Amino acid sequence: MTSQDGDASAMRQVGYGLRRDLDLLEALASAEAQRAGGLGVVRLSQLAGREKSQVSRR
């Protein structure tokens, strides 16, 4: 494995983490969240397709 291979792998991981965070932000900005005045962890995890334990740590 070269240094460039490691760099590419690290960038993919950062990109994936960023995508997960953006998914949560999009759910929090949804019309449903606006109507309800926010979302709980359970509903947010359902909308984002994540485990609630992952969502609660974000």
Order of alpha helices (4+ residues) and beta strands (2+ residues): alpha-alpha-alpha-alpha
